[in-house]
Amino acid sequence: MTGGTLRFSGRVGDRLRQVEISRLRDGRVKAVVDGRSYDLSITEPQSRVYSILRDGRSLEAYVEVKSGAARVRLGGMTFDVQPDRGGLPGAGPGGRRAEAGGKLTVAAVMPGRVVRIEVAEGQKVTARQGLVVVEAMKMENELTSPRDGIVRQVLVKPGRTVETGDPLVVIE
């Protein structure tokens, strides 16, 4: 979605929520949920993995889409979102889906400096395990694994400057 507005109704648990998401000209995102407005910066470093920056706080959201519904993991919470009607964007034929196996590259979600590498090549990792810490805007942001797997490559070293989208770690 670029420059447009996405509107949908969705069920979160037993509550029906009205959602409107607009991408602003400067790249930020305005999300309105049940009339309450949120000013966000959102990037998608991998398919169905979203890095969200709100009020100086970084969050990661993992979205699984199946049969027009979604399961969203955000922080320590999990939401099952069932659309009111129709389906969620990208859920139908031709929509992107995360593969169960294969290589996955974890990329930088914003420009910054690599502070720490928390894994080694050949190491087994679990979903949400910390991989790399990047300092951006005087804040440390831990990038985590979107799934279980094995670290095949660590592509950066501490002290290196990275740009949005630069590959950091390859997981298989």
N, C-alpha and C positions, 0 to 999 in steps of 0.2 A: 504494500500500500504506500504510494508516494503521492503526497499532496491532496489526498482525498480523505473521506470520512467513512468509517466502517461502523455500522449500527447493527446490533443484534440483541436478542433476549436470550438469556441462558439460565439454567437452573444450577445453583450451587447448593448442594444438599437438597433441602426442601423449599428453598427460597428462590423465587424468580427475580432475576436481576436484569435491569436495563443498562446496556453498555454502549458507549459511543467512543470510538477511538479516532483521533485526527492527528495526522502528521503535519507539523508546522513547517514553515519555510526554512527555518534555521536547523531543521533536523530533529528537534525535540518532538515529543509526543504528548498530546493532551488526552487524558482518559477521563471520561465521566461515567461513574458507576452510581446508579440510583440518585442522580443529581449532584453527587459529590465529585469535585474536580481534582485531578492529580496532574502535576507537571512532571514529566518523566523524560529520561534519555534512555532509549532502548536500542540495543544492537542484537543481531542474531549471529553469533560466532560459528555456530553449527546448526544444522537443520533441527528445528524444534527445541533449541536451547537459546534462551533469551537472557541477556545481561541487562538489568534494569537499575538505573541510578535515580534515586529520589531523595531530595533533601540531604545530599551528601552521603547517603547510605546505599551501598551496592547490594543487590539481590540477584540471584539466579533463578530462573523459572524453567522447568523442564516440562514439555508438553507432549503427551502421547495422544494421538488421534486415532480413533477406531470407530467405524460405523457411524460417522457423523457426530460423535460425542468426543469429549476430551477429559483426560486426567491431567491436572496441573499440580506440580510440586513446586512450592514457593517457600523458601526457608524451611522450617520444620513442619509446614502444613501441606496437606494434600486436599485438592478440591476435585470432585467429579462434576464436570460441567456438561449438562445436557441441554442442547438448544431447544428453545420454545417451539420452533418450527424450522424446517429446512435442515441445514447442517452447518457445521463450522467451516470457515474458509479453509480450503486446501484439503478437506477430508474426503472429497469425492474422487472419481477416477482422475488420474494425472496429478493428484496432490502429492506433495513430498512426504515420505515416510522415513523414519530412522530405521536403518538396517539392524537386524539383530546381531550380525557378526560383521567381519570385514574391518578394514582400517578406518579410523576416525581421527581427524586432525583437530586438536584443540587450539584455537587461535586467540590472539589478543583481542579484547573487546573494546579497548581504547588505547591511545598512545600513552606510553609510560616507560618506566625502567624496571627491569627484572630485578627483584630484591632477593628471592630465594627460589630454589628448585627443591621440591619436597618429595620427589620420586627419582628412581634410577632406571635405566634401561633394563628390561627383563623382569621388572617388579610387577607383581600382581596388584591391581587396584580394584576398588569397589566403587559403585556409583556414589557420587558426592564426596569422594575422597579428594583432599587437596593435592594439586599437581604443581602449580607455579604461583608465586605471589608477585604481582606487578604493582609498583607504586605509580599512581596517577593522581594529579590534583591534590598532592600532599596526603593521600589516603592509600593504604595498602588494600589491594583487592586480590583475594584468593580465587584462582580459577580451579574448578573442580572437575572431576571426571563425570561425564554424563551417563556412564554405564560401567559395568564390571568389565575387566579386560586385563591385558598385559601391555605395559609400556614398551613399545618397540623402538622409539627414538625420542630423545630429548634434544630439541633443536636450538635451544638458547642456553646462555650461561648468565649467572648473576652479574649485574652491572650493565648488561646490554640494553640499549634503547630499542623499543619496539613500536610499531605503528598499528593501528586498527587493522585486524585481519592477518597480521603476521603469524605464521605457524609457530607453535611453541612445543607441543608434545604430540606424538602419534601413538594411538592406542589401537590394539587389535583384539 
